[in-house]
Structures are given as structure tokens and as C-alpha cells.
Amino acid sequence: MVTESNQKKSIFDIVYKNRSVLSIIIVGIFVLEILLSLHLILGYEWIPETGFGPYLIVKLDQSNNPIEKELHYRTLWDWLELLIIPIVLVFIAYWLNRRSQEIENKQKVEQQSKQDAQKKKEFEQEEDRKSEEALQNYIDRMTDLLLRGNHKIADSVDGSIIRKVARSMTINTLRVLGKFDRRQGLVILFLYESGLINKENSFIDLHGADAMDVQLNLATIESANLSDINFNEANFEYSILTNTDFSNSRFRLANFYSAFLENAQFYNSTIWISNLTSTSLTNANFSKSTLNETDFSNAFMEKIKFNNATLINCNLTKSYLFDAVFQGSYLQKCDFTGAILYGADFTDADLTGAIISEEQLSQARSLRGCKLPNGIIYNKKSIS
């Protein structure tokens, strides 16, 4: 079914293809009009009679006999009528030419856009194919190390060649897969489910690995060794990470929303602008870690350890911090609004600029040597 837009497009295509012939016709008509105008105005007798010169009106009687003749000359309006046609034709030619240029430019833009989209699609498909091929090759080679041959990784000792080869393959595969590739998470899950990164007996050391933007939401990884890894922009939302070791790892813009992190180790880690809201962090360890603008709101953090940690602008509102340990920690401008602090230990902690009430401080088990939000070192009279 031919639509109106398609009809218009076909008309413009016909005009555009025959624009040279049309231009010649319009110019010819325009020249003819000029010659006729000169004939009428200047009286060039050598121009053949065209019907646009003086004309004779003959009046007839009832018997069709001529009774009167009158000679008439063209008026100014006649000249204007004569010139209107070429002027209109000039405007039509200009409009058609401009319209054809617009159509041509639009077609070029659309064609280029289609080519760019096709190139992008082909590039993405090729990258996806390479990533899938890299993952399959990795799994195949690791399977060989796990199950085949006389030298199996499970029988190897720390520092052996087979472990070094396995580590090198793993680090390289994570690098090849790169950021935004969901297959990074599959590599880590493969290692975990194969028993190669157990916390107590890790066959593959992942220190220094790049797992940026890894997607491990809804994953179950318990008692695993994931220390000293780049987890910037990683997603662990709703994951079960009990007793997992993240020591010395880096987290920027990481998401742990509603994750289960009981007994997890974040010792000496760096955590910036990350989301740990509504997490379960019972007995987790953040000692000597650096945390900046990290959100712990509504988190359950019973017996959590922040010994000698640095927390700046962190949000701990409405969190449960029963028996939490902040010994020697720096808590600048942290917000404890609505947090429960029964039995918390703030010995030698620095609460400079922190948002915390006297009632909350009175819940603490120890404030010995603590610098209060007003900069005063705690004594019994400081919060009386």
C-alpha cells in the first residue's frame, strides 16, 4: 500500500532526477517572457506577433456586422501579469533546488547513520564473540588442570608451576573480558564452585586482579578468598558473601545493597562512595580500612569492627551497632542519626564533626580518650 509520504518522496525523487531539464525549461520561459516584455514596451517590430501587443476590439450588431473598432494597449496590470509567471517559476525552481538539496543531505545523513549503526553492531558482535571464545577457552584449559593428566592443580603445592599458570590464565581472562562484561562474574563463580578460591585453601591467588564492574548480584560465595582485587563499580546486590575475605581490595561505587556479609573481612580495604544499605554485617571486620562517603544506613552491624579505620562523611543513620568497636577510628562528619549504639566502644576514637547525640553517646560501653564532635576529649563531665 502506497502511503502519502511515499508518494511525496517519489515525486521529489522524479523532480530531483530531472532537475537539469526542468531548469532549462524554466530559464527558456523566463527569457521568452523578457523578449515579450521588450516587444510590448519598446515596440520592437522585428519580434513576431505573439498576441501580447496592441489588440483591436470589434463591436458587432445583431447581424454580426462590425459597427465599431477600438484599438487597445496593454495596461500596467497586463505587464505585471506577464512578469508574475517567470517570478513564480524562479521561486519554484529555487524551492525545488533547495528541497532537493535537503533531501540529498538527509539521505546522506540517514545512510551514514545506518552505516555507523551497522559498524557498531558488527563491532559489538565481534567483541561478544571474542569474549565468549575467551571464556570457553579458559574453562576448557582450567578443566584440563582440574581433571586430566598426571599433574592436577588439586595435587599441586603453593608456588608450583601449575598454580602460576592457572593464576596467569585467570588474571589474563579477566583482563580480556574487561569492564561491563557479565562473563567476569562467571569466571569468579567457576573458580568458587570448582573449589579453587577457598579461604582456607586457595589454589589460585587473585591478588591484583581487575574485576571492575563485575556482576555478582544474587550470587552465593561463602568462605572465599577475594582479597586484593579491584572491585570498583562491582555489583553484589542481594548476594550471600558469608565469611568471604575482601581484605586489601578496592571498592569505588560498589553496590552491596541487602547483601549478607556476616563475618566478612574488609581489613585494610578502600571503600569510596559505595552502597552498603540494609546489609547484614554481623561480626564483619573493617579494621584499618578507609571509607569515604559510604552508606551503611539501615544496616545490621552487631559486633562489627572498625578498629583504627578512617570513615569520612559516612552515613550510618538508623543502623544497628550493638557492641560495635570503633577503637582508634577516625569518624569525621559521620552521621549516626537514629543509630543504636548500645555497648559500642569508642575508645580513642575521633568524632570531630560527627552527627551523634549525647543520648547515643551515653549508650556506649567506652568513650575513654574519645574526641567528641565539639573537639573536646571525653571525660565524665563532657556529656553531663
C-alpha positions as CSV (number, residue, x, y, z in Angstrom):
1,M,0.0,0.0,0.0
2,V,1.5,3.3,-1.1
3,T,1.4,5.9,1.6
4,E,1.1,9.7,1.2
5,S,4.7,10.2,2.5
6,N,6.0,7.6,-0.1
7,Q,4.1,9.4,-2.9
8,K,5.6,12.7,-1.9
9,K,9.0,11.1,-1.7
10,S,8.6,9.6,-5.2
11,I,7.6,13.0,-6.6
12,F,10.6,14.7,-5.1
13,D,12.8,11.9,-6.4
14,I,11.5,12.4,-10.0
15,V,11.9,16.2,-9.8
16,Y,15.4,15.8,-8.3
17,K,16.5,13.3,-11.1
18,N,15.2,15.7,-13.8
19,R,16.3,18.9,-12.2
20,S,18.6,19.9,-15.1
21,V,15.8,19.6,-17.8
22,L,13.4,21.5,-15.5
23,S,16.0,24.3,-15.0
24,I,16.4,24.6,-18.8
25,I,12.7,24.9,-19.3
26,I,12.3,27.5,-16.6
27,V,15.2,29.6,-18.0
28,G,13.7,29.3,-21.5
29,I,10.3,30.5,-20.3
30,F,11.9,33.4,-18.4
31,V,13.9,34.5,-21.5
32,L,10.8,34.3,-23.6
33,E,8.9,36.5,-21.1
34,I,11.7,39.1,-21.2
35,L,11.6,39.2,-25.0
36,L,7.9,39.7,-25.0
37,S,8.1,42.4,-22.4
38,L,10.7,44.3,-24.6
39,H,8.4,43.9,-27.6
40,L,5.5,45.4,-25.7
41,I,7.4,48.2,-24.0
42,L,9.9,49.3,-26.7
43,G,7.9,48.3,-29.7
44,Y,10.4,46.0,-31.4
45,E,8.6,45.4,-34.7
46,W,11.0,42.6,-35.7
47,I,9.7,40.4,-33.0
48,P,6.9,38.2,-34.5
49,E,3.4,38.9,-33.5
50,T,2.8,37.0,-30.2
51,G,-0.7,38.2,-29.2
52,F,0.8,40.3,-26.4
53,G,1.0,43.6,-28.4
54,P,-1.8,46.1,-29.0
55,Y,-5.1,44.5,-29.8
56,L,-8.3,45.5,-31.6
57,I,-11.8,45.1,-30.2
58,V,-14.6,45.0,-32.8
59,K,-18.2,45.5,-31.8
60,L,-20.9,43.7,-33.8
61,D,-24.5,44.4,-34.3
62,Q,-27.3,41.8,-34.1
63,S,-26.5,40.5,-37.6
64,N,-22.8,40.2,-36.6
65,N,-21.8,43.1,-38.8
66,P,-18.9,45.3,-37.4
67,I,-20.1,48.6,-36.3
68,E,-17.2,49.9,-34.2
69,K,-13.5,49.2,-33.8
70,E,-11.3,50.2,-30.8
71,L,-7.5,49.8,-30.5
72,H,-6.4,48.8,-27.0
73,Y,-2.9,48.8,-25.5
74,R,-1.7,46.6,-22.6
75,T,-2.0,48.2,-19.2
76,L,0.4,48.1,-16.2
77,W,-1.6,45.2,-14.8
78,D,-1.1,43.3,-18.0
79,W,2.7,43.8,-17.7
80,L,2.5,42.6,-14.1
81,E,0.6,39.6,-15.1
82,L,3.2,38.9,-17.7
83,L,6.0,39.1,-15.2
84,I,4.3,37.1,-12.4
85,I,4.7,33.8,-14.3
86,P,8.6,34.0,-14.6
87,I,8.9,35.3,-11.0
88,V,6.8,32.4,-9.7
89,L,8.8,30.0,-11.8
90,V,12.0,31.4,-10.4
91,F,10.8,30.8,-6.9
92,I,9.6,27.3,-7.7
93,A,12.9,26.5,-9.2
94,Y,14.7,27.9,-6.1
95,W,12.4,25.9,-3.8
96,L,12.8,22.7,-5.8
97,N,16.5,23.1,-5.8
98,R,16.7,23.7,-2.1
99,R,14.3,20.9,-1.4
100,S,16.3,18.5,-3.5
101,Q,19.5,19.5,-1.6
102,E,17.7,18.9,1.7
103,I,16.5,15.5,0.6
104,E,20.0,14.7,-0.7
105,N,21.6,15.8,2.6
106,K,19.0,13.9,4.6
107,Q,19.6,10.8,2.6
108,K,23.4,11.1,3.2
109,V,22.9,11.5,6.9
110,E,20.5,8.6,7.1
111,Q,22.9,6.4,5.1
112,Q,25.8,7.4,7.3
113,S,23.8,6.7,10.4
114,K,22.8,3.3,9.1
115,Q,26.4,2.5,8.2
116,D,27.6,3.7,11.7
117,A,24.9,1.6,13.4
118,Q,25.8,-1.4,11.3
119,K,29.5,-1.0,12.1
120,K,28.7,-0.6,15.8
121,K,26.6,-3.7,15.8
122,E,29.2,-5.7,13.9
123,F,31.9,-4.5,16.4
124,E,29.8,-5.4,19.4
125,Q,29.0,-8.8,17.9
126,E,32.7,-9.4,17.2
127,E,33.7,-8.3,20.8
128,D,31.0,-10.6,22.2
129,R,32.2,-13.5,20.1
130,K,35.8,-12.9,21.3
131,S,34.7,-12.7,24.9
132,E,32.7,-15.9,24.6
133,E,35.6,-17.6,22.9
134,A,38.0,-16.4,25.7
135,L,35.7,-17.7,28.4
136,Q,35.2,-21.1,26.8
137,N,39.0,-21.4,26.2
138,Y,39.6,-20.5,29.8
139,I,37.1,-23.0,31.2
140,D,38.4,-25.8,28.9
141,R,42.0,-25.2,29.9
142,M,41.1,-25.0,33.6
143,T,39.1,-28.2,33.3
144,D,42.2,-29.9,31.9
145,L,44.2,-28.7,35.0
146,L,41.4,-29.9,37.3
147,L,40.6,-33.3,35.9
148,R,43.1,-34.5,33.3
149,G,46.8,-35.6,33.2
150,N,49.2,-36.6,35.9
151,H,49.6,-33.1,37.2
152,K,46.4,-31.8,38.6
153,I,46.0,-28.5,40.3
154,A,44.4,-30.1,43.3
155,D,47.6,-32.1,43.9
156,S,49.9,-29.1,43.5
157,V,51.6,-27.2,46.2
158,D,51.8,-23.5,46.8
159,G,54.2,-21.8,44.4
160,S,54.2,-24.6,41.9
161,I,54.2,-24.0,38.1
162,I,50.7,-25.3,37.6
163,R,49.3,-22.8,40.1
164,K,51.3,-20.0,38.5
165,V,49.9,-21.0,35.1
166,A,46.3,-21.1,36.4
167,R,46.7,-17.7,38.0
168,S,48.2,-16.2,34.9
169,M,45.3,-17.6,32.8
170,T,42.7,-16.3,35.2
171,I,44.2,-12.8,35.5
172,N,44.5,-12.5,31.7
173,T,41.0,-13.8,31.1
174,L,39.5,-11.2,33.5
175,R,41.5,-8.5,31.7
176,V,40.4,-9.7,28.2
177,L,36.7,-9.8,29.3
178,G,37.1,-6.3,30.7
179,K,34.6,-3.8,32.1
180,F,30.9,-4.3,31.5
181,D,31.2,-8.0,30.5
182,R,28.9,-10.2,32.6
183,R,31.3,-13.1,31.9
184,Q,33.7,-11.7,34.6
185,G,31.3,-12.9,37.2
186,L,31.1,-16.3,35.5
187,V,34.9,-16.7,35.9
188,I,34.8,-16.0,39.6
189,L,31.8,-18.3,40.1
190,F,33.6,-21.0,38.2
191,L,36.6,-20.7,40.4
192,Y,34.5,-20.7,43.6
193,E,32.3,-23.7,42.5
194,S,35.5,-25.6,41.5
195,G,36.9,-25.1,45.0
196,L,39.9,-23.1,43.7
197,I,39.5,-19.9,45.8
198,N,38.5,-21.3,49.2
199,K,39.5,-19.0,52.0
200,E,41.3,-21.8,53.9
201,N,42.9,-23.5,50.9
202,S,43.2,-21.3,47.9
203,F,44.7,-22.9,44.8
204,I,44.6,-19.7,42.7
205,D,45.8,-16.3,44.1
206,L,43.8,-13.5,42.7
207,H,45.7,-10.6,44.2
208,G,45.9,-7.7,41.8
209,A,43.1,-9.0,39.6
210,D,40.9,-6.5,37.8
211,A,37.2,-7.3,38.4
212,M,35.8,-3.9,37.7
213,D,32.1,-3.8,37.2
214,V,31.8,-7.5,37.9
215,Q,28.2,-8.6,38.2
216,L,27.7,-11.0,41.2
217,N,24.2,-9.9,42.3
218,L,22.2,-12.8,43.8
219,A,25.4,-14.9,43.9
220,T,26.3,-17.2,46.8
221,I,30.1,-17.1,47.5
222,E,30.9,-18.2,51.0
223,S,34.3,-18.6,52.7
224,A,36.1,-17.5,49.5
225,N,39.4,-15.6,49.1
226,L,38.7,-12.4,47.1
227,S,41.4,-10.3,48.7
228,D,43.4,-7.6,46.9
229,I,41.1,-7.3,43.9
230,N,39.8,-4.2,42.1
231,F,36.1,-4.3,42.7
232,N,35.3,-0.8,41.5
233,E,31.6,-0.5,40.4
234,A,31.1,-4.1,41.3
235,N,27.5,-5.3,42.0
236,F,26.9,-7.7,44.9
237,E,23.3,-6.8,45.4
238,Y,21.3,-9.4,47.4
239,S,24.4,-11.7,47.4
240,I,25.3,-14.2,50.2
241,L,29.0,-13.5,51.0
242,T,29.3,-15.0,54.4
243,N,32.9,-15.3,55.8
244,T,34.4,-14.1,52.5
245,D,37.7,-12.3,52.6
246,F,37.9,-9.0,50.8
247,S,41.0,-7.7,52.6
248,N,43.1,-5.1,50.8
249,S,40.5,-4.8,48.0
250,R,39.3,-1.6,46.3
251,F,35.7,-0.6,46.1
252,R,34.5,2.5,44.4
253,L,30.8,2.9,43.5
254,A,30.3,-0.7,44.6
255,N,26.8,-1.9,45.4
256,F,26.2,-4.3,48.3
257,Y,22.6,-3.5,48.8
258,S,20.9,-6.0,51.1
259,A,23.9,-8.4,50.8
260,F,24.5,-10.9,53.6
261,L,28.1,-10.3,54.8
262,E,28.3,-12.0,58.2
263,N,31.9,-12.5,59.3
264,A,33.2,-10.9,56.0
265,Q,36.7,-9.5,56.1
266,F,37.4,-6.0,54.7
267,Y,40.6,-5.5,56.5
268,N,42.7,-2.6,55.1
269,S,40.3,-2.1,52.2
270,T,39.5,1.1,50.4
271,I,35.8,1.8,50.0
272,W,34.6,5.0,48.4
273,I,31.1,6.2,47.6
274,S,29.7,2.7,47.9
275,N,26.2,1.3,48.9
276,L,26.0,-1.0,51.9
277,T,22.5,0.0,52.9
278,S,20.3,-2.7,54.5
279,T,23.3,-5.1,54.6
280,S,23.8,-7.7,57.3
281,L,27.4,-7.2,58.7
282,T,27.4,-9.1,61.9
283,N,30.9,-9.5,63.1
284,A,32.4,-8.1,59.9
285,N,35.8,-6.6,60.1
286,F,36.7,-3.2,58.6
287,S,39.8,-2.6,60.7
288,K,42.4,-0.2,59.2
289,S,40.1,0.4,56.2
290,T,39.5,3.7,54.5
291,L,35.8,4.6,53.9
292,N,34.7,7.8,52.2
293,E,31.0,8.7,51.6
294,T,29.9,5.1,52.1
295,D,26.3,4.4,53.0
296,F,25.6,2.0,55.9
297,S,22.1,3.2,56.6
298,N,19.6,0.6,58.0
299,A,22.5,-1.9,58.1
300,F,22.6,-4.6,60.8
301,M,26.2,-4.3,62.2
302,E,26.3,-6.1,65.5
303,K,29.8,-6.6,66.8
304,I,31.3,-5.1,63.7
305,K,34.9,-3.9,63.9
306,F,36.2,-0.6,62.8
307,N,39.5,-0.6,64.7
308,N,41.8,2.2,63.5
309,A,39.6,2.7,60.5
310,T,39.1,6.0,58.7
311,L,35.4,6.9,58.0
312,I,34.7,10.3,56.4
313,N,31.2,11.6,55.6
314,C,29.8,8.1,56.0
315,N,26.1,7.5,56.5
316,L,25.3,5.2,59.5
317,T,21.7,6.5,60.1
318,K,19.3,4.1,61.6
319,S,21.9,1.3,61.7
320,Y,22.2,-1.3,64.4
321,L,25.6,-1.1,66.0
322,F,25.2,-3.1,69.2
323,D,28.7,-3.9,70.6
324,A,30.4,-2.3,67.6
325,V,34.1,-1.5,68.0
326,F,35.4,1.9,66.9
327,Q,38.7,1.8,68.8
328,G,41.2,4.4,67.5
329,S,39.0,5.1,64.5
330,Y,38.6,8.5,62.7
331,L,34.9,9.3,62.2
332,Q,34.9,12.7,60.7
333,K,31.5,14.1,59.8
334,C,29.8,10.7,60.0
335,D,26.1,10.7,60.6
336,F,24.8,8.4,63.4
337,T,21.2,9.9,63.4
338,G,18.8,7.2,64.7
339,A,21.6,4.6,65.1
340,I,21.5,2.2,68.1
341,L,24.9,2.2,69.8
342,Y,24.4,0.1,73.0
343,G,27.7,-1.4,74.1
344,A,29.7,0.4,71.3
345,D,33.4,1.0,72.0
346,F,34.7,4.5,71.0
347,T,38.0,4.3,72.9
348,D,40.4,6.8,71.5
349,A,38.1,7.4,68.5
350,D,37.8,10.8,66.9
351,L,34.2,12.0,66.3
352,T,35.1,15.5,65.1
353,G,32.2,17.0,63.2
354,A,30.1,13.7,63.6
355,I,26.4,13.9,64.0
356,I,25.7,12.0,67.2
357,S,23.6,12.9,70.2
358,E,24.5,12.8,73.9
359,E,21.9,10.2,74.4
360,Q,23.6,7.9,71.8
361,L,27.0,8.6,73.4
362,S,25.6,7.6,76.8
363,Q,24.7,4.2,75.3
364,A,28.4,3.4,74.5
365,R,30.4,1.0,76.6
366,S,33.5,3.1,76.4
367,L,34.4,6.7,75.5
368,R,37.8,6.7,77.1
369,G,40.1,9.1,75.2
370,C,37.4,9.8,72.6
371,K,37.4,13.2,70.9
372,L,33.8,14.4,70.9
373,P,32.1,16.2,68.0
374,N,32.8,19.5,69.7
375,G,36.5,18.7,69.7
376,I,36.7,18.1,73.5
377,I,38.3,14.9,74.8
378,Y,35.8,12.9,76.7
379,N,35.5,13.0,80.5
380,K,32.5,12.2,82.6
381,K,31.6,15.9,82.7
382,S,31.8,16.3,78.9
383,I,28.4,14.9,78.2
384,S,26.7,15.5,81.5
